[in-house]
Amino acid sequence: MRVGEILGLQIADFKDDGFIHIKRTRTKGIIGSGKTNNAIRKVLYSSLILDEVKKIQPKDNIFIFGNIDDASLLRSQWRDVCTDAQVPKYKLYSTRHTFATLMLRENIVSINELAGLLGHSSAKVTLEYYASVIESKNIDFGFNFSLFGHDTVTAEQFKSV
């Protein structure tokens, strides 16, 4: 998720279907609808996450992070959390890139699926950022992609055709 999307989260966005319904951003008091048309999306979550979110949700505010509506304030809190946890201090946005990199490197999702999870406007945008982490033998354009009427073809399979 993007920082503005995180700041726009409300408990009501965590649905019983196991998805966070991302539908708004919040930055410096301004509520928006997202960076791209695909920014409105659903992302799976664990019940463990919801339990932790409920612990930090202020009682007097509908937003999970309360009155924090500035990315720099959230980043400051992130640095404090990293210090308290005694883990290296990476940028908050790095968690998004780490997620995407691991999903592709481990071949957990296809390019199209990852583009949807990240809210990218197309798989092309996702490839521009993450093509370098994909081994050609693992390229998967998704369940619904077919090449000349056949199932998904990996680069290795294509070489042997």
ABEGO torsion letter per residue (X at the ends): XBAAAAAABBAAABBAAGBBBBABBBBGGBBBAEABAAABBBBBBBAAAAAAAAAABBAABABAAEABABAAAAAAAAAAAAAAAGBBBBBAAAAAAAAAAAAAAAGABBAAAAAAAAGBABAAAAAAAAAAABBAAABBAEAABBBGGBBBBBAAAAAAX
